Each structure stands twice: as C-alpha cells, then as structure tokens.
C-alpha cells in the first residue's frame, strides 16, 4: 500500500508541477521538485484545514447565507517562482579530494569487538 501511495503522490506532484509550469509559462523541467514538494505539501495541508473550518462554520450557521472565501487568495496558496526554480551550476563541478582517512577504511566485520 505504501508503494501505491507513493506512486499516487508522485503522480499528483507531477500533475501539479505541469499545471504550475503552464500557468507561469515555463517548462516543467525548470521547476525544482525538491523545492516544490514541501511547498505543495504545506499548501495542501493548509487547504484541507481551511476546508474543514469552512465546512464546520457553514454547518453551525445553517440559518445564514455565507459566502465561501477564495482559498487561492490566501498566503499559503502562492509562492514566488524564483523560490521553486532549479538553480544552475555556477561553475564546473569540483572533484572530490583524497582523504587519508579513506585509505584506512575497514569493513565493520573487521573491527575488533564486532559481533553480528
């Protein structure tokens, strides 16, 4: 079930990414998934909480005609484009330096006192 849930979340995130890219007229590859996912998750949680609060308010005030607020206008529903864009590299990749401690590496089974 966790695999199916992960697949559903991944698909929903990719659909959201495509819709966001279409709205701001950029390619979906220009949006950073590691930056976008926490913002989408937080916005989804806030939207769920707001919907529950609105539904409870409507239920408690059945005798009144209430107008529903536009959740898209609230602060949690938007984010600047630069905050979720992919950052380009500023130069060539650096090579990993040699570390003397890596030359003395041992497997955990060779460490004195190890018991499996």
N, C-alpha and C positions, 0 to 999 in steps of 0.2 A: 504494500500500500504506500510505503514511503517513496518508492521509485515512481509510482503513478502520480503521487502528489508533487514530487519534484518535476516531473515532466509537464504537469499542468501549470505549475508556477513558471517554469521556463518558457512555455508557450505563451502564457499570458504576458510575461515580461517582454518577449519579442514582439508581440502584437502591439503592446503599449509603446514600445520603442519605435516601431514603424509609424504609428499614428502621430507620435510626438514629432518625429522627423518630418512627416508630411506637413504638419501644421506650421513648423518653423522653416520649411523649405530647405532642409539639409539632407544629406544621405544618412541612412541609419548607422552606417559604419563610423560616422563622425561622433556618435554618442557613446560614452563610456559606460558599459554595463556595470562595472564595479562602483561607479559613482551614481548611476541611475537607480539601481536596485534598492539601496537603503531609502532613497527619497520616495520611490513608488510605494515601498512597504509602509513607510511612516504615513504617507498621504492616504493610503488605503485604510490603515487603522484609524486615522482621524476621521475619515469619511464615514466609516462604519459607526464610530461613536456618535458622530453628529446625526446620522440617520436614526439611530436608536433613540437619541434625545428628542429629535423632531417627532418621531412616531409616538413616543410617550407623551409629549406635550399635546399632540393632536388628540390622543386618546383621553387625556384628562380634561380637555376643553372641547368636548363634542358639541356643546351648545353654541360655540363660537365658530365663525368662519375665519380660519387662519390662513395666512399666505406663507408658503414654504420659502425659506431663504435659498438663494442660489449658491450652492456649495463651491462652485468654480471660482467665485469671487473672494473666497476666504484665503488667508495667507498660506495655509498648508497645501493648497491646490496648485501653487505655482512655484517655479524656481527659475533663476536666471540660466540662460542657455550656456553661458561660459562655465557654470558650475558643474555641468554634466558632459562637457565636450572632452574628447580624447586629447591628451596633451602630446604634442610631438616631441621627439627627442631633440635635445639642444645641441647635440654633437655626436661624434662617433661613440660606440659602446666601449667601455673600459674593459680591459681583460682582468680576470681575477688574478691577484698577486699570489705568489707562492708563500705559503706559511710553513715555517719549520715544524710547528706542532702537527700539521697534517702528515708529515713524513713519519712521525712516531705513532701513527694510528694503530690501534689494536682492536680486534673483534671483542665483543663483550664476553664471549666464552673463554677468551684467553686472559682475562683479568683475574688476578689472584683473589680468591674468596667468592667467585661467582658460582652460584648454584642454580640449576634450572628446575 
